[in-house]
Amino acid sequence: MRLEGRIAIVTGGGSGIGQAIAERFASEGAVIVLAGRRVERLESVSAGIAAAGGRARAVPMDVRLAADARRVVETAVNEFGRLDILINCAGILPLRVPLGDCPEEVWTAVIETNLTGVYHCCKAALPALCESRGNVVNIASVAGLKGVPGNAVYGISKAAVIQLTRSMAVDYASRGIRVNAVCPAVIETDLNRDMLAERRTRGTYDALLKRHPLGCFGEPADAVNAALFLASDEARWITGVALPVDGGVAAS
């Protein structure tokens, strides 16, 4: 029960890595505030956590809206008395193309969700996190650490999240707040399912797999274990880290 009594907001908590983090954190004793756009999914995950003996509250939000971010934080503080952990997991990857082929509307959507959304949530949560001496874990990507072919706008957004992580870590260390990032490579989630299926069709699946020196893609649990460590007291002296969880991609 490494998170017993902690109050955690998980954005993007209705599916994929966000759902897996919410469920694992709840099993470790945290009260979870699930935030995201798909209300039915949030409520389903919340019900599953409750059925397993945990506590969760579903709060619809769009991370692109500052008012929504403030409302989610207010809900956590008003209903549970405090906020200890913020997990920024909401993100999109709508189109994999080089920068020159990226439509302006796709650029805007990705940056607003993946970067500005993290900014909104962090800014809204900071007063409460300062009171609790809490911490933030941002779900970035190995694409933010190195160039990934045909993945420019997503990689740019995640590189910015990594820099946001480092800047916040330095600025708020004196307030007792830790800020870290997890940088996964290919994790087999809904976000990547269509891409992997397309690569199988085109015959490029094996080439992508070979970019991962450990010889396999990741599972949501791999990212969850890293996030749990960084959010727990076991990482009390770790801040400003962008931790690759990538099967060796960043090292290769």
C-alpha positions as CSV (number, residue, x, y, z in Angstrom):
1,M,0.0,0.0,0.0
2,R,2.6,2.5,-1.1
3,L,0.0,5.2,-1.8
4,E,-2.3,4.7,1.2
5,G,-4.3,7.8,2.0
6,R,-3.0,9.8,-1.0
7,I,-5.4,11.6,-3.4
8,A,-4.4,11.4,-7.0
9,I,-5.8,12.9,-10.2
10,V,-5.3,10.8,-13.3
11,T,-6.1,12.6,-16.6
12,G,-6.8,10.3,-19.5
13,G,-7.9,7.8,-16.9
14,G,-10.6,6.1,-19.0
15,S,-8.3,3.9,-21.2
16,G,-4.8,2.7,-21.9
17,I,-1.9,3.7,-19.7
18,G,-4.1,6.2,-17.8
19,Q,-6.6,3.5,-16.9
20,A,-3.9,1.1,-15.9
21,I,-2.3,3.7,-13.6
22,A,-5.6,4.6,-12.0
23,E,-6.4,0.9,-11.2
24,R,-2.9,0.2,-9.9
25,F,-2.7,3.3,-7.8
26,A,-6.1,2.5,-6.3
27,S,-4.9,-1.0,-5.4
28,E,-1.9,0.7,-3.6
29,G,-4.3,2.7,-1.4
30,A,-4.8,6.0,-3.3
31,V,-8.2,7.7,-3.9
32,I,-8.4,8.3,-7.6
33,V,-10.0,11.3,-9.4
34,L,-10.5,10.0,-13.0
35,A,-10.5,12.8,-15.5
36,G,-11.1,12.7,-19.3
37,R,-13.5,13.3,-22.1
38,R,-15.2,9.9,-22.4
39,V,-17.7,9.9,-19.5
40,E,-18.8,6.3,-20.0
41,R,-15.3,5.0,-19.9
42,L,-14.5,7.0,-16.8
43,E,-17.5,5.7,-15.0
44,S,-16.8,2.2,-16.0
45,V,-13.2,2.4,-14.7
46,S,-14.5,4.1,-11.5
47,A,-17.0,1.3,-11.0
48,G,-14.3,-1.3,-11.5
49,I,-12.1,0.3,-8.9
50,A,-14.9,0.4,-6.4
51,A,-15.7,-3.3,-7.1
52,A,-12.1,-4.1,-6.3
53,G,-12.4,-2.3,-2.9
54,G,-10.9,1.0,-3.9
55,R,-12.3,4.6,-4.1
56,A,-12.6,6.6,-7.3
57,R,-14.5,9.6,-8.6
58,A,-15.1,10.2,-12.3
59,V,-15.0,13.9,-13.4
60,P,-15.5,14.8,-17.1
61,M,-13.0,17.3,-18.5
62,D,-11.2,18.5,-21.6
63,V,-7.5,19.2,-20.7
64,R,-7.5,21.9,-23.4
65,L,-9.7,24.0,-21.2
66,A,-8.1,25.8,-18.2
67,A,-11.5,26.0,-16.5
68,D,-12.0,22.2,-16.7
69,A,-8.5,21.7,-15.1
70,R,-9.4,24.0,-12.2
71,R,-12.8,22.2,-11.7
72,V,-11.1,18.8,-11.5
73,V,-8.6,20.1,-8.9
74,E,-11.4,21.8,-6.9
75,T,-13.4,18.5,-7.0
76,A,-10.5,16.6,-5.6
77,V,-9.8,19.1,-2.8
78,N,-13.4,19.8,-1.9
79,E,-14.4,16.1,-1.8
80,F,-11.3,14.5,-0.4
81,G,-9.6,17.4,1.5
82,R,-6.3,17.5,-0.4
83,L,-4.3,16.6,-3.5
84,D,-1.1,14.6,-3.4
85,I,-0.4,13.3,-6.9
86,L,-1.1,14.6,-10.4
87,I,-0.7,12.1,-13.3
88,N,-0.9,13.8,-16.7
89,C,-1.7,11.0,-19.1
90,A,-4.2,12.5,-21.5
91,G,-2.9,12.7,-25.0
92,I,-3.5,12.1,-28.7
93,L,-1.6,10.8,-31.6
94,P,-4.0,11.4,-34.6
95,L,-1.5,11.3,-37.5
96,R,2.0,10.0,-38.0
97,V,3.6,12.1,-40.7
98,P,6.8,14.2,-41.2
99,L,6.4,17.8,-40.2
100,G,6.0,19.1,-43.8
101,D,3.0,16.8,-44.3
102,C,1.3,17.8,-41.0
103,P,-1.9,19.8,-41.5
104,E,-2.1,22.9,-39.3
105,E,-5.2,21.7,-37.6
106,V,-3.4,18.5,-36.5
107,W,-0.5,20.5,-35.1
108,T,-2.9,22.6,-33.1
109,A,-4.9,19.7,-31.8
110,V,-1.8,17.8,-30.7
111,I,0.0,20.7,-29.1
112,E,-3.2,21.9,-27.3
113,T,-3.9,18.4,-25.9
114,N,-0.4,17.0,-25.2
115,L,1.4,20.2,-24.1
116,T,-1.1,22.9,-23.2
117,G,-3.3,20.4,-21.4
118,V,-0.4,19.4,-19.2
119,Y,0.3,23.1,-18.5
120,H,-3.4,23.7,-17.6
121,C,-3.5,20.8,-15.2
122,C,-0.1,21.6,-13.5
123,K,-1.0,25.2,-13.1
124,A,-4.4,24.4,-11.5
125,A,-2.9,21.8,-9.2
126,L,0.1,23.7,-8.0
127,P,-1.5,25.5,-5.0
128,A,-2.9,22.2,-3.6
129,L,0.4,20.3,-4.3
130,C,2.3,23.0,-2.5
131,E,0.2,22.5,0.6
132,S,0.6,18.7,0.5
133,R,4.2,18.7,-0.8
134,G,2.9,16.4,-3.5
135,N,4.3,15.4,-6.8
136,V,3.6,15.3,-10.6
137,V,4.2,12.5,-13.0
138,N,3.9,13.4,-16.7
139,I,3.5,10.7,-19.3
140,A,5.8,11.8,-22.1
141,S,7.4,9.5,-24.7
142,V,10.7,8.3,-26.0
143,A,9.7,10.3,-29.1
144,G,10.4,13.4,-27.0
145,L,14.0,12.2,-26.4
146,K,15.1,11.3,-29.9
147,G,13.9,11.7,-33.5
148,V,11.3,9.1,-34.5
149,P,10.6,8.8,-38.3
150,G,7.2,10.2,-39.4
151,N,6.3,11.3,-35.9
152,A,7.3,14.9,-35.7
153,V,4.4,16.8,-34.1
154,Y,3.9,14.1,-31.4
155,G,7.6,14.0,-30.6
156,I,7.7,17.8,-30.5
157,S,4.8,17.9,-28.0
158,K,6.4,15.3,-25.8
159,A,9.8,17.0,-25.9
160,A,8.2,20.1,-24.6
161,V,6.5,18.1,-21.8
162,I,9.9,16.8,-20.8
163,Q,11.3,20.4,-20.6
164,L,8.2,21.5,-18.7
165,T,8.9,18.7,-16.3
166,R,12.5,19.8,-15.7
167,S,11.6,23.5,-15.4
168,M,8.8,22.8,-12.8
169,A,11.1,20.4,-10.9
170,V,13.7,23.2,-10.5
171,D,11.2,26.0,-9.8
172,Y,9.2,24.1,-7.2
173,A,11.8,21.9,-5.4
174,S,12.0,24.5,-2.6
175,R,8.3,24.0,-2.1
176,G,8.7,20.3,-1.6
177,I,7.1,19.3,-5.0
178,R,8.7,16.7,-7.2
179,V,8.0,16.6,-10.9
180,N,9.1,13.7,-13.1
181,A,8.2,12.2,-16.5
182,V,7.9,8.6,-17.8
183,C,8.9,8.2,-21.4
184,P,7.5,5.0,-23.0
185,A,8.3,3.6,-26.4
186,V,5.7,1.5,-28.1
187,I,3.2,0.3,-25.6
188,E,0.4,-2.0,-26.8
189,T,-2.6,0.2,-26.0
190,D,-5.6,1.5,-27.9
191,L,-3.5,4.5,-28.9
192,N,-1.2,2.2,-30.9
193,R,-3.5,-0.6,-32.0
194,D,-4.4,0.8,-35.4
195,M,-0.7,1.7,-36.1
196,L,0.5,-1.8,-35.3
197,A,-2.2,-3.4,-37.3
198,E,-1.3,-1.1,-40.3
199,R,2.3,-2.1,-39.9
200,R,1.5,-5.7,-40.1
201,T,-0.5,-5.1,-43.3
202,R,2.4,-3.1,-44.8
203,G,5.1,-5.6,-43.7
204,T,6.9,-3.1,-41.5
205,Y,5.9,-4.5,-38.1
206,D,9.1,-6.5,-37.6
207,A,11.2,-3.5,-38.5
208,L,9.5,-1.5,-35.7
209,L,9.9,-4.3,-33.3
210,K,13.7,-4.5,-34.0
211,R,14.1,-0.9,-32.9
212,H,13.4,-2.2,-29.4
213,P,16.6,-4.0,-28.3
214,L,14.8,-6.1,-25.7
215,G,12.8,-7.6,-28.6
216,C,9.3,-6.8,-27.5
217,F,6.8,-3.9,-27.2
218,G,5.8,-2.7,-23.8
219,E,2.7,-3.4,-21.8
220,P,0.7,-0.8,-19.9
221,A,2.1,-2.3,-16.6
222,D,5.6,-1.4,-17.6
223,A,4.7,2.3,-17.7
224,V,2.5,1.9,-14.6
225,N,5.4,0.4,-12.5
226,A,7.6,3.4,-13.4
227,A,4.9,5.9,-12.6
228,L,4.1,4.2,-9.3
229,F,7.8,4.3,-8.3
230,L,8.1,8.0,-9.2
231,A,4.9,8.9,-7.4
232,S,5.8,7.0,-4.2
233,D,8.0,7.9,-1.3
234,E,10.6,5.5,-2.7
235,A,11.5,8.3,-5.1
236,R,11.6,11.0,-2.5
237,W,15.0,12.3,-3.7
238,I,14.2,12.1,-7.4
239,T,12.9,15.1,-9.4
240,G,13.3,16.4,-12.9
241,V,13.8,13.0,-14.4
242,A,12.7,11.8,-17.8
243,L,12.7,8.1,-17.3
244,P,12.8,6.0,-20.5
245,V,10.6,2.9,-20.3
246,D,11.3,1.7,-23.8
247,G,13.0,-1.6,-24.1
248,G,16.3,0.1,-24.9
249,V,15.2,2.4,-27.7
250,A,16.7,5.5,-26.2
251,A,20.0,3.8,-25.7
252,S,20.2,2.3,-29.2
